[in-house]
Amino acid sequence: MTQARTFRHGIHPAEHKALTAGRLIERIAFPDEVILPLAQHIGAPSRPLAKPGDKVYRGQIIAAEGGFVSVPLHASVTGTVSAIAKHHHPNGSLADAFVIEVEQNSPQTLYDEHATDWEEMPPSALIEHIQRGGFVGLGGAAFPTHVKLAIPEGKHARWLLINGCECEPYLTSDHRIMLEWADSIFLGVRVLARILGAEKSFIAVETNKWDAIKTLVSRIPADLACELVPLETKYPQGAEKMLIKAVLDQEVPSGKLPIDVHVVVQNVGTVAGIGDFFAFGQPLIERVVTVTGPAIRRPTTLLVPIGTRLSNILEHCGGLTEDAREILFGGPMMGTPQQFLDVPILKGTSGIVCLTEEQVKSRQEYPCIRCAACLDACPIFLNPSALGSLARTARYDEMMDYNIMDCMECGSCSYVCPSNIPLVQRFRVAKGVLREKQARGKAA
């Protein structure tokens, strides 16, 4: 292995990973009911196939893909569809969702358990198979996996890059997957490398996970062109553009995608899930979730059926402490606060972080002092100070001259700001306004 690599800028927030990093993945008991929203990924929501009153089986497709940038939805439990109705969604909306009553005393075996002879399948068939498995990125973005694998005409993938950084504070689900599911990861690497025709694969892991690095290095198959690359522990090391720069010293140009520099990036949890799918036919019906933070009584790493309610998970982990104030889906840098305890776990829910009153208390905002801390932190070399001033006065069109659409909303600027200016929140509003204006322009 080479010396730990990294990118320029970034920040070093406290990790808080010790709460769960040493805890084996634990399967939660199947709940009495699951909620499966049709919108669980970027792109078009799934289209219902099952209807109220239907008995469904664990792993059975109950909703078809809604288009190319979409995936099917599978029943995560064996039971009966009691309704298709509006339900609280983790993004804050009310969304159409299947409500499935879990069949008591069911063995909860897979609907169609079998291995797939993937080595005899052409790449196009493998991509279609992965789409049928309902796979999306499990790092949080939930982008349909098959879309990344369908390389546009005129482009090619030279490298497959597996993201095992997990740079968000508190989260350790990918860490545990690398320690416990190495064989599934390497089978997934084989399948994806065959699809892409990649000449080499890289697994990138931050150096705060040396046990995972050692485990993976010892398990790399001799006939697999795969290298483990240790990376400096820094946020946002796991962002695609930062990862590509650190591992391959390639810079993705503004407005371009990783494939434009011949790279495809996949989360390590997604790769392990694909390995299991080809090994015994399990589609994306459950995922590993870190349940952590000072406001949960028993921090745990859980294997959870998709659609399990937040309240069921909190109860399994001993409940909240008396000073609990906020629950995030995802990490503290980019996670989404939750308003209701009945929201379900989605395919993209990497963690549940429970915070106390002390951690989330509001801080007074002061004027910008032009210290340039945000410029030193921004991993893509924007000028958050100037962008913040424009956003505060709603001069959104002028923000385009400062490349606001390149902002990945990592929150590094807000984290280091001594004046407590909510920069990333203002940028999200600005980008939303600008996208709406662009959409109206296209429609006109």
C-alpha positions in Angstrom: 0.0 0.0 0.0 1.1 3.5 -0.7 1.1 6.5 1.7 -2.3 7.9 2.5 -3.5 10.2 -0.2 -6.0 13.1 -0.1 -7.3 16.3 -1.8 -6.7 19.9 -1.0 -8.8 21.8 1.5 -11.5 20.1 3.5 -12.1 20.0 7.3 -11.5 17.7 10.3 -14.7 17.5 12.4 -14.7 15.3 15.5 -15.4 11.7 14.3 -17.6 10.3 17.1 -17.3 6.9 15.5 -16.2 4.9 18.5 -19.9 4.6 19.7 -20.6 1.9 17.0 -17.4 1.1 15.1 -16.7 -2.0 17.2 -20.3 -3.3 17.3 -21.1 -6.3 15.0 -24.0 -5.9 12.6 -27.2 -6.9 14.4 -30.4 -7.9 12.7 -33.5 -6.1 14.0 -36.6 -8.1 14.6 -39.2 -7.8 11.8 -41.8 -5.2 12.7 -45.6 -5.6 12.7 -45.9 -3.3 9.7 -43.6 -1.7 7.1 -44.0 1.5 5.0 -42.5 1.4 1.5 -42.7 4.8 -0.3 -42.7 4.6 -4.1 -40.1 7.5 -4.1 -36.9 6.1 -2.7 -34.3 7.3 -5.2 -33.3 10.1 -7.5 -35.5 9.9 -10.7 -39.0 8.8 -11.4 -40.9 7.0 -8.5 -41.8 3.3 -8.9 -45.2 2.3 -10.3 -47.4 0.1 -8.1 -48.1 -3.4 -9.3 -49.5 -4.9 -6.1 -52.8 -3.7 -4.7 -54.5 -3.6 -1.3 -55.4 -7.1 -0.2 -52.6 -8.8 -2.1 -50.3 -11.2 -0.2 -46.7 -10.4 -1.0 -43.5 -12.2 -0.3 -40.1 -11.0 0.9 -38.1 -10.0 -2.2 -41.1 -9.9 -4.6 -41.4 -7.0 -7.0 -44.4 -4.9 -5.9 -43.8 -1.8 -8.0 -42.1 -1.5 -11.4 -39.5 1.1 -12.4 -41.1 4.4 -13.5 -38.6 5.0 -16.3 -34.9 4.6 -17.1 -33.8 6.6 -14.1 -35.8 4.5 -11.8 -35.8 1.1 -10.2 -38.4 -1.4 -9.0 -39.5 -1.7 -5.4 -39.6 -5.0 -3.6 -41.5 -6.2 -0.6 -39.0 -6.2 2.3 -41.3 -8.6 4.3 -43.8 -11.3 3.7 -47.3 -10.1 4.5 -50.4 -8.4 3.1 -50.7 -5.0 1.4 -53.2 -3.2 3.6 -53.1 0.1 1.8 -51.4 2.4 -0.8 -51.7 5.8 0.8 -50.0 9.0 1.6 -47.5 8.8 4.4 -44.8 10.9 6.0 -41.6 10.7 4.0 -38.1 11.4 5.4 -37.7 14.4 3.0 -40.6 16.1 4.8 -43.3 15.5 2.2 -46.3 13.3 2.1 -45.7 10.6 -0.4 -47.5 7.5 -1.8 -46.4 4.4 0.0 -47.3 0.7 0.4 -48.4 -0.3 3.9 -47.6 -4.0 4.4 -48.8 -5.9 7.5 -46.2 -8.4 8.3 -47.3 -12.0 8.4 -46.8 -13.3 12.0 -44.7 -16.5 12.3 -43.6 -16.3 8.7 -40.0 -17.6 8.2 -39.4 -14.5 6.0 -37.5 -16.4 3.4 -36.7 -14.9 0.0 -39.3 -15.0 -2.7 -36.9 -16.5 -5.2 -33.5 -17.5 -3.8 -31.0 -18.6 -6.4 -27.5 -17.9 -7.6 -27.0 -16.1 -11.0 -24.5 -17.4 -13.6 -23.3 -13.9 -14.2 -20.1 -14.9 -16.0 -22.2 -16.1 -19.0 -24.3 -12.9 -19.2 -23.4 -10.0 -21.5 -22.9 -6.6 -19.8 -26.3 -5.2 -21.0 -28.1 -8.2 -19.4 -26.1 -7.7 -16.2 -27.1 -4.0 -16.1 -30.8 -4.9 -16.6 -30.5 -7.5 -13.8 -29.1 -5.0 -11.4 -32.0 -2.6 -12.2 -34.5 -5.4 -11.5 -32.8 -5.8 -8.1 -33.8 -2.3 -7.2 -30.2 -1.1 -6.5 -29.4 2.5 -5.8 -26.4 4.2 -4.2 -26.4 3.3 -0.5 -24.1 6.2 0.6 -27.0 8.5 0.8 -27.7 10.0 -2.6 -29.7 6.9 -3.8 -28.9 7.3 -7.5 -30.0 4.3 -9.5 -27.0 2.0 -9.9 -27.8 0.8 -13.4 -27.8 4.3 -14.8 -24.1 4.8 -13.6 -23.2 1.5 -15.2 -24.8 2.3 -18.6 -21.9 4.2 -20.1 -23.0 6.7 -22.8 -21.9 6.2 -26.4 -18.4 7.6 -27.0 -17.3 7.3 -23.4 -15.5 4.4 -21.6 -14.7 3.4 -18.1 -11.1 2.7 -17.4 -11.3 2.5 -13.6 -13.9 1.3 -11.1 -13.6 3.2 -7.8 -15.2 1.7 -4.7 -16.0 4.3 -2.0 -15.3 3.0 1.5 -14.4 6.4 3.0 -17.6 7.1 5.1 -16.2 10.5 6.1 -19.4 11.8 7.8 -19.0 11.9 11.6 -20.8 9.2 13.6 -21.5 6.8 10.7 -19.9 3.4 10.7 -22.2 1.2 8.6 -19.8 1.0 5.6 -17.0 0.3 8.1 -18.8 -2.7 9.5 -19.7 -4.0 6.0 -16.0 -4.0 5.0 -15.1 -5.9 8.2 -17.9 -8.5 7.9 -18.9 -8.8 4.3 -15.6 -8.8 2.4 -16.5 -11.8 0.1 -19.7 -10.1 -1.0 -17.7 -6.9 -1.8 -15.2 -8.7 -4.0 -18.0 -10.6 -5.9 -19.7 -7.3 -6.5 -16.4 -5.8 -7.7 -16.0 -8.7 -10.2 -19.5 -8.2 -11.6 -19.1 -4.4 -11.9 -15.7 -4.6 -13.5 -17.0 -7.1 -16.1 -19.9 -4.8 -16.9 -17.6 -1.7 -17.3 -14.7 -3.5 -18.9 -12.6 -1.7 -16.3 -8.9 -2.4 -16.4 -8.5 -2.0 -12.7 -10.6 -1.5 -9.5 -9.6 0.5 -6.4 -11.2 0.4 -3.0 -10.6 3.7 -1.1 -10.7 3.6 2.7 -9.8 6.3 5.2 -7.0 5.6 7.6 -9.3 5.8 10.7 -10.5 2.3 9.6 -7.2 0.4 9.6 -8.9 -2.8 10.7 -11.1 -2.7 7.6 -8.0 -1.9 5.4 -6.1 -4.9 6.8 -9.2 -7.1 6.4 -9.8 -6.2 2.8 -6.1 -6.4 1.8 -5.9 -9.9 3.2 -9.0 -11.0 1.3 -8.3 -9.5 -2.2 -8.5 -12.5 -4.6 -5.1 -13.1 -6.4 -6.8 -13.1 -9.8 -8.7 -9.8 -9.3 -7.1 -6.5 -10.5 -8.0 -4.6 -7.4 -6.0 -2.3 -5.2 -6.7 -1.0 -1.7 -5.9 2.7 -1.4 -5.6 4.3 2.1 -6.8 7.9 2.2 -6.2 10.6 4.8 -9.1 11.0 7.3 -10.7 14.2 6.2 -14.2 15.5 5.3 -15.5 15.3 2.6 -13.1 12.7 1.4 -16.0 10.4 0.3 -17.4 12.9 -2.2 -16.9 11.6 -5.7 -14.9 14.5 -7.1 -12.6 14.5 -4.0 -12.2 10.7 -4.1 -11.2 10.7 -7.8 -8.7 13.5 -7.1 -7.2 11.7 -4.1 -7.0 8.2 -5.7 -6.3 8.9 -9.3 -5.1 12.5 -9.3 -7.8 13.3 -11.9 -10.0 16.4 -11.7 -13.6 16.2 -12.8 -14.3 19.5 -14.8 -17.1 21.8 -13.7 -20.4 20.5 -15.1 -19.0 17.1 -15.9 -19.3 13.6 -14.4 -16.8 11.0 -13.3 -17.3 9.1 -16.5 -15.8 12.1 -18.4 -12.5 11.2 -16.8 -13.1 7.5 -17.3 -14.2 6.6 -13.8 -17.2 5.0 -12.2 -17.7 5.4 -8.5 -19.8 3.0 -6.3 -20.4 2.9 -2.6 -19.0 -0.2 -0.9 -22.4 -1.1 0.6 -24.0 -1.0 -2.8 -21.2 -3.3 -4.2 -21.7 -5.8 -1.3 -25.4 -5.8 -1.9 -24.8 -6.5 -5.6 -22.5 -9.4 -4.6 -25.3 -10.9 -2.5 -27.8 -10.4 -5.3 -25.8 -12.5 -7.7 -24.8 -15.0 -5.0 -28.3 -15.9 -3.8 -30.8 -13.6 -5.4 -31.5 -11.0 -2.6 -32.6 -7.7 -4.1 -32.3 -4.4 -2.2 -34.8 -5.1 0.6 -32.7 -4.4 3.7 -29.7 -2.3 4.5 -27.1 -1.7 7.3 -27.9 1.5 9.3 -25.8 3.1 12.0 -28.0 4.1 15.0 -25.9 6.4 17.1 -25.4 9.7 18.9 -25.4 10.8 22.6 -29.2 10.9 22.7 -29.8 7.1 22.0 -29.4 4.7 24.9 -27.8 1.8 23.0 -25.9 2.9 19.9 -26.0 0.0 17.5 -25.2 -1.1 13.9 -28.4 -2.7 12.6 -29.5 -4.7 9.5 -32.9 -3.3 8.9 -35.7 -4.2 6.4 -36.5 -1.2 4.2 -39.7 0.4 5.4 -39.1 -0.2 9.1 -40.4 2.8 11.1 -38.0 5.0 12.9 -40.0 4.4 16.1 -39.4 0.6 15.9 -35.6 1.2 15.6 -35.4 3.6 18.5 -37.4 1.2 20.7 -35.0 -1.7 19.7 -32.0 0.6 20.7 -33.4 1.3 24.2 -35.2 4.6 23.3 -34.1 8.2 23.5 -32.5 10.0 26.4 -34.3 12.7 28.3 -32.3 15.5 26.7 -32.8 14.3 23.1 -33.6 17.1 20.8 -33.1 16.2 17.1 -32.9 13.0 15.0 -31.1 13.1 11.7 -31.3 10.6 8.8 -27.7 10.6 7.6 -24.7 12.3 9.2 -24.5 15.6 11.0 -22.9 17.4 8.0 -25.4 16.6 5.3 -28.2 14.7 7.1 -31.9 15.5 7.1 -33.7 16.3 10.5 -36.9 14.3 11.0 -40.2 15.7 12.2 -42.1 12.4 12.8 -41.2 9.1 14.5 -43.3 7.1 12.0 -41.1 7.9 9.0 -39.7 4.7 7.3 -36.1 3.7 6.6 -35.4 4.2 2.9 -32.8 2.6 0.6 -30.6 5.6 1.1 -30.8 5.9 4.9 -27.2 5.3 6.0 -27.6 6.4 9.6 -29.8 7.6 12.4 -28.0 10.2 14.5 -29.7 11.2 17.7 -28.5 14.6 19.1 -29.0 16.3 22.5 -30.2 19.8 23.3 -26.7 21.0 23.9 -25.5 19.9 20.4 -28.3 21.5 18.4 -28.9 24.7 20.3 -29.1 27.7 18.0 -26.1 30.0 17.8 -26.3 33.7 17.2 -25.3 34.8 13.7 -22.8 37.7 13.3 -21.6 39.7 10.2 -19.0 38.1 8.0 -15.5 39.2 9.2 -13.8 38.3 5.9 -11.5 35.8 7.6 -11.4 33.5 4.5 -11.9 30.3 6.6 -14.6 29.2 4.3 -12.4 29.6 1.2 -9.7 27.4 2.9 -12.3 24.8 3.7 -14.2 24.5 0.4 -13.0 21.4 -1.3 -14.0 22.6 -4.8 -12.4 26.1 -4.4 -15.6 28.2 -4.5 -15.9 31.6 -2.7 -18.5 30.8 0.0 -18.2 34.3 1.5 -19.1 36.1 -1.7 -21.8 33.6 -2.5 -23.2 34.0 1.0 -23.4 37.8 0.6 -25.3 37.4 -2.7 -27.6 34.8 -1.3 -28.5 37.0 1.7 -29.7 39.7 -0.6 -31.4 37.3 -3.0 -29.1 38.1 -5.9 -29.3 34.6 -7.1 -28.6 35.2 -10.8 -25.2 36.8 -9.9 -24.3 33.6 -8.0 -24.1 31.8 -11.3 -21.0 33.8 -12.1 -19.4 32.3 -8.9 -20.3 28.7 -10.0 -23.0 28.1 -7.3 -24.3 25.0 -9.1 -20.9 23.3 -8.5 -21.6 23.5 -4.8 -22.2 20.0 -3.4 -23.6 21.3 -0.1 -21.1 19.5 2.0 -21.4 22.0 4.8 -17.7 22.6 5.3 -18.0 26.4 4.9 -20.8 26.6 7.5 -18.8 24.3 9.9 -15.7 26.6 10.0 -17.5 30.0 9.9 -16.7 31.9 13.2 -19.7 34.2 12.6 -22.2 31.2 12.5 -23.5 32.2 9.1 -25.7 29.4 7.7 -24.0 29.4 4.4 -25.0 26.0 3.1 -28.6 26.5 3.9 -28.6 29.7 1.9 -26.9 28.0 -1.0 -29.6 25.3 -1.0 -32.3 27.9 -1.2 -30.5 29.7 -4.0 -29.9 26.6 -6.0 -33.6 25.6 -5.7 -34.6 29.1 -7.0 -32.2 28.9 -9.9 -33.3 25.4 -10.9 -36.9 26.5 -10.8 -36.1 29.4 -13.1 -34.2 27.1 -15.5 -37.1 24.7 -15.6 -39.6 27.5 -16.3 -37.3 28.8 -19.1 -37.2 25.3 -20.7 -40.9 25.0 -20.5 -41.4 28.3 -22.1 
